[in-house]
Amino acid sequence: MGRSGNLPYLIRNKWLYIFLIPGILYLLVFKYLPMAGLVIAFKDLSLTKGIVDSEWVGWYHFETLFQSSNFYRILKNSLLLSFYQIVWGFPAPIILALTLNEIRHMFFKRITQTILYLPHFISWVVLAGIVMSFLSPSTGIVNHVLNTMGFESVPFLLKPEYFRTIIVSAEIWKEVGWGTIIYFAAMSGIDPTLYESATIDGAGRMRKMWHITLPGISATIVILLLLKLGNILENGFEQIYLLYNPMTYATGDVFETYTYRIGLQQGRISYGTAVGMFKALVGFTLIIMANSVSRKLSGKSIW
Amino acid sequence: MNTKTRFSWFDGINYLLVIIVCAATLYPFLNVLAVSLSSYSAYVENPLRIWPKDMNLAAYKEIMIHPVLWSSYRNSIIVTACGVAGGMLLYILSAYPLSKRHLKGRKIIMVFIVFTMLFNGGIIPNFYLMRSLGLIDTLAAIVLPMMFSGFNLILMKTFMENIPEELEEAAKMDGASEPYILFRIIVPLSKPIIATLCLFTAVTYWNNFFQAIIYIRSVDNWPLMLFLKEIISSASLAAMSSGGNSAEQGIMDVRPETLQYATLMVVMLPILCIYPFVQKYFVKGIMLGSVKG
């Protein structure tokens, strides 16, 4: 269709474009305007002057960031926490999905799925409240068990060495069941005749799981793993903010919480923006890389 | 089938594993419920309980007369209702045109949308935007920033792409306008995905803490999660100072710890009530939405 075809096309489909207007306006105001607001990172923002009239300082805030020892601490914390989240949290739903898939009692399966999806819908504030009570040194159940076994109470939430374990365990408890759904979707796409011919060849359940089910979901596994690697700087604000305290900053402080404390609580707005921008840029680069790897490996784009 | 009758060691391990995981998932809920109905001394004596002892509703009575509970409950309902209604309208309006493969400019608009999923301005520019719009300390500051996400939009768009086009063609022949087609034909056919996204959005708003802690200042505008955070903080302070040897208090005595358990139940209640009924929809909705067209 040439240029001349465009106007009649637009008139004929005017409603389609009118429908798109609210969504596009929304994204412009609430997503793209804040991106433009990243210029704050290159200025010395004073709230009385506003963005336009504040002075330009170039890369000053980024230089401050890279020279600060806090930066290396939060970078290390963020990477290590993500590393443990992947090592423990990534295989968990795969194993659970494989296990659930072998259960043939349909009623039992439905009940267990109902139970296992539930924690996903519970807020982090609720879960943090439960974690704090369970780990409480005076009345918590964990220390109650330790005490009955003859050990001293441990103030777990005040010890930096336990922080990652606590966060990763809570996240696994919350999301392991939910994480199985996407693998079930992949399993439902496996050709049933593969199982039938394997049965005829005398393959046991374990072998079928290993040689048919697992390869059948391997593309999904690879894509999800790449997505996790692309989001390696994302640790989640709520769970960490709710469970950390000055005693555990050494292992618990990550980009999200640091930006919030520095930028909004201490009012170093420009510096905080620079911290956030660094994270957003690295995250963007990583996810683009993950996507191109995914395209090469499986021919599928992540999004 | 003869496989149904044989119960092998393989089944045994499988069932055992699944039962253990289910028990671990359910335990915190049962424990919170049991403690919230027990006296404080019963809690201190055995915090592991999943069955109440000295059963009473004292903690619930105490929390029910807390004035902030009701204002924050109201605020959370307003935020959730507005967020779901606004979000659904935006998703439906945007997903429909984008589900049309012939739409000119579709690719560019998709890039425009996907980019917002990969890159963002971050906490502080968002805060600055809300400040410039004069929305700090208003419920709108919680509702607006998360009303519309590229992820949900793509789920709905994929679903609509799979609706047979013949239905629309027939309506068009009869002279139906696009708004009529969208709201009278496409929307009723998209019920599973709309139900799924309603649930997801409602839960996101109900559970949200991040926007609230950043934008809300006055107690009058607290949503439920800020109220719960306050109750939890006072409970953990009490737990630190009490040292655990105060079990000799009266049976009906309500302490911050048991009060916290009751509040947890009150906050979770709407989700626990709705969840079993919508569960069957969302699994279907996700599966249908995630199949790439």
Interface residues (C-beta under 8 A of the other chain):
Chain A: N6 Y9 L10 N13 W15 L16 Y17 F19 L20 P22 G23 I24 Y26 L27 V29 F30 K31 Y32 L33 P34 M35 A36 G37 L38 I40 I51 L96 T99 L100 E102 I103 R104 F108 T112 Q113 T114 I115 L116 Y117 L118 P119 F121 I122 S123 W124 V125 V126 A128 G129 I130 M132 S133 F134 S136 P137 S138 T139 G140 I141 H144 V145 W173 V176 G177 I181 I182 F184 A185 S188 G204 R205 M206 F237 E238 Y241 L242 E256 T259 Y260 G263 L264 I269 G272 T273 G276 M277 K279 A280 G283 F284 I287 I288 K300 W303
Chain B: T3 K4 S8 F10 D11 N14 Y15 L17 V18 V21 C22 A24 T25 L26 P28 F29 N31 V32 Y43 V44 N46 P47 L48 L89 L90 L93 S94 Y96 P97 L98 K100 L103 K104 I109 F112 I113 V114 T116 M117 L118 F119 N120 G121 G122 I123 I124 P125 N126 F127 Y128 L129 L144 P145 M147 F148 L153 I154 S177 E178 P179 L182 V203 W206 N207 N208 F209 F210 I213 I214 M225 L228 K229 I231 I232 A235 S236 A239 M240 S242 G243 G244 E257 Q260 Y261 T263 L264 V267 M268 I271 Y275 P276 Q279 V283 I286 M287 S290 V291 K292
